[in-house]
Amino acid sequence: MNLVLHNYWRSSASYRVRIGLALKGLAYEYRVVNIIKDGGAQHTEAYRALNPMAQVPTLEVIEDVGSPVVLTQSLPILEYLDERWPQHPLLPIGASHAAMATRAKVRALAELINAGIQPLQNLTTTRKVKALGGDDQAWVQGFIASGLAAYEAAIAETHGRYSVGDAPTLADCCLIPQLYSARRFGVSLDPYPRLRIIDAACADDAAFQAAHPDRQPDAVA
Ligand SMILES: N[C@@H](CCC(=O)N[C@@H](CS)C(=O)NCC(=O)O)C(=O)O
């Protein structure tokens, strides 16, 4: 079995999956999809056949026997990894009602970023804002700041060393790339003390370090 991750160093959705793979100790082939150069390799016919939304990441799971499985959308990819390789669970385990509620909270935090922030900072969106005469930088900064404020409030009762408790979850796989994007777009993290504690914990973790954009083969200094 081989894993092939089609991704881009600075893509936050790609970064989420790299963190999940690293937390689980899974080796994979890194396939670059440069979403900027020459109009973007995500728009080629070959790539669209894998990912009709023309977005990264895409994970191919190439089994020893049978056809490859092609997975898109970072959160379902992470949930697939979690089901298939349960070590270092990304969703807290347990059959109790309390465990179910905790999983729902982890997924809600992941969605806060996946649905509530990231699509508003995505390349396609910011290009459209600019084309319509808007200030794309101010647009992105405003949505990141309000989204992070919501995350900071949402983890008041759940956080420990990480967003929910003392082990990394799906929520942190989304949060850390989002904090990377915040810095990239010039959004201060000063108003979010809980997020800064989690950020520091993840910065100390080898899996999060290995997944960092600057450590990827296509990183540009
Ligand atoms: N919901 C998708 C979002 C994927 C996404 O927006 N990817 C961005 C990079 S982070 C992309 O490929 N953008 C290319 C474009 O907008 O043309 C996921 O989680 O996989």
The ligand as an ORCA input file, in Angstrom:
! r2SCAN-3c Opt
* xyz 0 1
  N     -12.575     22.154      1.696
  C     -11.378     21.875      0.937
  C     -10.654     23.165      0.661
  C      -9.506     22.969     -0.279
  C      -8.919     24.303     -0.730
  O      -9.564     25.349     -0.649
  N      -7.679     24.264     -1.222
  C      -7.042     25.461     -1.687
  C      -5.671     25.613     -1.059
  S      -5.762     25.695      0.692
  C      -6.877     25.413     -3.188
  O      -6.619     24.361     -3.740
  N      -7.016     26.568     -3.860
  C      -6.842     26.647     -5.269
  C      -7.741     27.654     -5.936
  O      -8.515     28.339     -5.245
  O      -7.661     27.743     -7.161
  C     -10.514     20.897      1.720
  O     -10.585     20.919      2.944
  O      -9.793     20.076      1.125
*
